[in-house]
Amino acid sequence: MYNNNPKGDVVRLIITFLLCFFLLGQNPAFAFYKASGDFTINSCQAYTSFRKQTEPVTLEAGKVYQVLGLNKESGDYIYIKVDGQSKWVNKDCGQFNPSGKSSDEKISKTEGNKTGENCPDEGCAEKYVLAISWQPSFCQTKQSKPECISQTEDRYDATNFTLHGLWPDKLAYCGVSYEDINDSKQRDWDDLPPLNLDEETTSELDIVMPGKQSYLHRHEWIKHGTCDGRDEDTYYDVSIDLLNEVNASEVQDLFEENIGKTITQSQIEAAFDNSFGEGAGESVRIRCKDGLISELQIKMRRPLVGEKLADVLVPRSRRSCKSGIVDAVGF
């Protein structure tokens, strides 16, 4: 029969679109590799956060689930639709049958909104720097800071790198009030707003970011994290994971084994190559002060949740300190 009510057709189309949107649910609150296909489960659980294994649901063996994306190109974890919810599942829990190619595209502001992000007007930065400190060297020039006064030979930061920050290239203070910018620049960091971090992230930062005692974590978030596009907890989860990889590598071994001695740029670059693949050392800028190695600044593309350091490294563009002493705790 001929339809003489075009307005009614439009209304029905709108309703259908909205129903599809709500049935599909929401995308994850961070960037991920898009993929499509299905995933046949053997036996496993799926989680809202695969890193923290939150809100687990038991998947039905033999059932086929719709695939929405991957946590990275190689796909250690697969994002699936489970009873109207979106969950992460380990790829070893079943068989992934892709129906299209995954893609990794720069996240624009529009795309960021679709994935639950809040990128700046320029879009999320393509390149980042992970700045990690050798705390005893830092404390030589900042002896009055609480984290330096309290440092001991048996504390984590005596023999491990600590988190300074994760910095999106050429972006700072995104959507931040004048008052917060002023407090940040004037180093009134205790006046900056408290961060919305869960208990696990807070406990980890207490260990790996001793500058938290001076509210460094608030400053780093206000200046750099606000330009990342993800929430505070995700931003610091990514930062901590990358730092932990360095501290579990030959790079940390090199520093700990040579406390009180001089090491060279070549040694550091070789340790990165051995740990993260040939050429990885080219991503590292070494910072020295008064003859002491104070910091490593590691160049990378924008790290996504769950990605490994070896997968994101890119060559640096600035010169490095050629050699320096690995300082020991104490003034």
C-alpha positions in Angstrom: 0.0 0.0 0.0 1.3 3.5 -0.8 2.5 5.3 2.3 1.1 8.8 2.4 2.5 9.8 5.8 6.2 10.6 5.2 6.4 12.4 8.6 5.4 9.1 10.3 8.3 7.3 8.5 10.8 9.9 9.7 9.6 9.4 13.3 9.8 5.6 13.0 13.4 5.9 11.7 14.4 8.1 14.6 12.9 5.7 17.1 14.7 2.8 15.4 18.0 4.6 15.5 17.7 5.4 19.2 16.7 1.9 20.1 19.8 0.6 18.3 22.0 3.1 20.1 20.8 2.0 23.6 20.9 -1.7 22.8 24.5 -1.4 21.6 25.5 0.3 24.8 28.5 2.5 25.4 32.0 2.4 24.2 34.9 2.0 26.7 36.1 5.1 28.5 39.4 5.1 26.6 40.7 4.7 23.1 41.0 1.3 21.6 41.5 -0.5 18.3 38.2 -0.9 16.5 37.4 -4.4 15.3 34.4 -6.4 14.3 33.5 -10.0 14.2 32.5 -12.6 16.7 34.2 -14.4 19.6 33.3 -18.0 20.6 33.8 -18.7 24.2 35.4 -21.8 25.7 35.0 -20.9 29.4 36.0 -17.7 31.0 35.0 -14.4 32.8 34.7 -10.9 31.3 35.4 -7.7 33.1 34.6 -4.0 33.0 38.3 -3.3 33.6 40.6 -6.1 32.5 43.5 -4.6 34.4 41.6 -4.5 37.7 39.2 -7.3 36.9 36.2 -5.4 38.1 32.5 -6.4 37.8 33.2 -9.9 36.5 30.6 -11.9 34.6 30.7 -15.6 33.7 30.5 -16.2 30.0 28.6 -19.2 28.6 30.8 -21.8 27.0 30.1 -22.3 23.3 28.2 -19.0 23.0 29.2 -16.5 20.3 29.6 -12.9 21.4 29.7 -9.7 19.3 33.2 -8.1 19.1 33.5 -4.3 19.4 37.3 -3.8 19.6 40.7 -4.8 20.9 42.9 -3.3 23.5 45.7 -3.0 21.0 46.5 -4.1 17.5 47.6 -7.6 18.5 44.6 -7.9 20.8 45.6 -9.3 24.2 42.0 -8.5 25.3 38.8 -8.4 23.3 35.9 -6.0 23.9 32.6 -7.9 23.5 28.9 -7.3 24.1 27.5 -9.3 27.0 23.8 -9.0 27.8 23.6 -5.4 26.8 26.9 -4.5 28.6 30.4 -4.0 27.1 33.1 -6.2 28.7 36.7 -7.2 28.3 37.7 -10.8 27.9 41.2 -12.4 27.5 41.7 -13.6 23.9 42.9 -17.0 25.2 39.3 -17.6 26.5 38.0 -18.4 23.0 38.2 -18.0 19.3 38.1 -14.6 17.6 36.7 -14.6 14.1 37.3 -11.1 12.7 35.0 -9.7 9.9 37.0 -6.5 9.3 40.4 -5.0 9.9 41.2 -3.2 13.1 42.5 0.4 12.9 44.5 2.8 14.9 43.6 6.4 14.1 44.5 9.7 15.7 41.7 10.5 18.1 40.0 13.7 17.1 37.7 15.6 19.5 34.6 14.0 17.8 36.0 10.5 18.0 37.2 11.1 21.5 33.6 12.0 22.6 32.4 8.7 21.0 34.9 6.7 23.1 34.1 8.5 26.4 37.1 10.8 26.1 37.3 14.5 26.3 40.1 15.6 23.9 41.2 19.2 23.6 40.0 21.2 20.6 43.2 20.3 18.8 42.6 16.6 19.3 44.5 14.2 21.6 48.3 14.5 21.1 49.9 11.9 18.8 53.2 11.9 20.7 54.0 11.7 24.4 57.0 11.8 26.8 57.2 9.6 29.9 59.4 11.3 32.4 60.9 9.1 35.1 63.2 10.3 37.8 66.2 8.9 39.6 65.0 10.1 43.0 68.3 10.3 44.9 69.7 12.7 42.3 66.5 14.8 42.4 66.7 15.1 46.1 70.3 16.4 46.1 68.9 19.8 44.9 65.5 19.5 46.7 66.6 18.4 50.1 63.8 20.2 52.0 61.0 18.4 50.2 59.1 16.0 52.4 59.7 13.1 50.0 63.4 13.8 50.2 63.6 14.2 53.9 61.8 10.9 54.3 63.8 8.9 51.8 65.7 5.9 53.1 68.1 3.3 51.6 65.4 0.5 51.7 62.6 2.5 50.2 61.4 1.8 46.7 62.7 5.0 45.2 66.2 4.3 46.4 66.8 1.7 43.7 63.9 2.2 41.2 62.8 4.9 38.8 59.9 7.0 40.0 57.1 8.7 38.1 57.5 12.3 37.2 54.8 12.5 34.6 53.3 11.5 31.3 53.3 14.5 29.0 51.2 15.0 25.8 53.3 16.9 23.2 52.8 20.6 22.9 49.7 20.7 25.1 49.2 22.0 28.6 46.5 23.2 31.0 43.6 22.0 28.8 40.2 23.5 30.0 41.8 24.5 33.4 40.7 27.6 35.4 43.0 30.6 35.8 43.1 29.9 39.5 44.3 26.3 39.1 46.9 27.4 36.4 48.2 30.0 38.8 48.4 27.6 41.7 50.2 25.1 39.5 52.8 27.6 38.2 53.3 29.1 41.7 53.9 25.6 43.1 50.9 25.9 45.5 50.0 22.3 44.6 48.2 21.6 47.8 45.6 24.1 46.8 44.9 22.2 43.5 41.7 20.1 43.4 41.9 16.5 44.8 41.9 13.8 42.2 39.3 11.1 41.6 41.6 8.1 42.0 40.5 4.7 43.2 42.1 3.0 46.2 44.5 0.8 44.1 45.8 3.7 42.0 46.3 5.8 45.1 48.3 3.1 46.9 50.5 2.5 43.8 51.2 6.3 43.5 52.2 6.4 47.1 55.0 4.1 46.2 56.1 4.9 42.7 55.5 8.7 42.9 57.1 9.9 46.1 56.5 13.5 44.9 52.9 12.8 45.8 53.9 13.9 49.3 54.4 17.4 47.7 51.1 17.0 45.7 53.1 16.5 42.5 50.3 14.2 41.2 47.8 17.1 41.3 50.2 19.4 39.4 51.0 16.8 36.8 47.3 16.1 36.2 46.4 19.8 36.0 49.2 20.7 33.6 49.5 17.5 31.5 46.7 15.0 32.4 43.9 17.4 31.5 45.2 17.3 27.9 45.2 13.5 27.8 41.5 12.9 27.1 41.0 10.2 29.7 40.0 10.5 33.4 42.5 10.9 36.2 42.5 7.2 37.2 43.0 5.9 33.7 45.7 8.5 33.0 47.7 7.4 36.0 47.0 3.7 35.4 48.7 4.0 32.0 51.6 6.0 33.5 52.2 3.4 36.3 52.1 0.5 33.9 54.7 2.0 31.6 56.9 2.9 34.6 56.6 -0.6 36.0 57.9 -2.0 32.7 61.1 0.0 33.0 61.6 -1.0 36.6 61.2 -4.7 35.6 63.8 -4.3 32.8 67.6 -4.4 32.3 67.5 -0.6 32.5 66.7 -0.7 36.3 69.3 -3.4 36.8 71.9 -1.2 35.2 71.2 1.7 37.5 70.9 -0.4 40.7 74.1 -2.3 40.0 76.0 1.0 39.4 74.9 3.1 42.3 77.8 5.5 43.1 79.4 4.9 39.7 79.4 6.6 36.3 77.4 5.1 33.4 77.2 6.3 29.8 74.5 7.1 27.3 75.7 4.0 25.3 75.1 1.7 28.3 71.6 3.1 28.9 70.6 2.8 25.2 71.9 -0.8 25.1 69.9 -1.7 28.1 66.8 -0.3 26.4 67.6 -2.2 23.2 68.0 -5.4 25.2 64.8 -4.9 27.1 62.4 -3.4 24.5 63.8 -4.3 21.1 66.5 -3.0 18.7 66.4 0.8 18.4 64.5 1.3 21.6 67.4 3.2 23.1 66.9 6.0 20.5 63.7 6.9 22.2 65.5 7.9 25.5 66.7 11.4 26.5 69.0 11.4 29.5 68.9 14.4 31.8 71.8 15.2 34.1 72.4 17.9 36.8 75.7 18.6 38.5 77.1 15.4 37.0 74.3 13.2 38.3 71.8 11.4 36.1 68.5 12.9 37.3 65.8 11.7 34.8 65.0 9.7 31.7 62.5 11.1 29.2 61.1 8.4 26.9 59.5 9.5 23.6 56.5 7.5 22.5 53.3 7.7 20.5 50.1 8.1 22.5 50.0 5.0 24.8 46.6 3.2 25.0 45.3 1.2 27.9 47.1 -2.2 28.0 49.8 -1.4 25.4 53.4 -2.4 26.1 56.2 0.1 26.1 58.0 -1.7 23.2 55.0 -1.1 21.0 54.8 2.7 21.4 58.4 3.9 21.4 59.5 6.5 18.8 63.0 8.1 18.3 63.7 11.2 20.4 64.6 14.6 18.8 66.7 16.2 21.6 70.3 15.6 22.7 71.1 13.6 25.8 73.6 13.8 28.6 76.5 11.6 27.5 77.3 10.2 31.0 76.6 10.7 34.7 76.8 9.3 38.1 74.0 7.1 39.5 73.5 8.8 42.8 72.9 7.0 46.1 70.4 8.0 48.8 71.7 10.6 51.2 72.9 14.2 51.0 
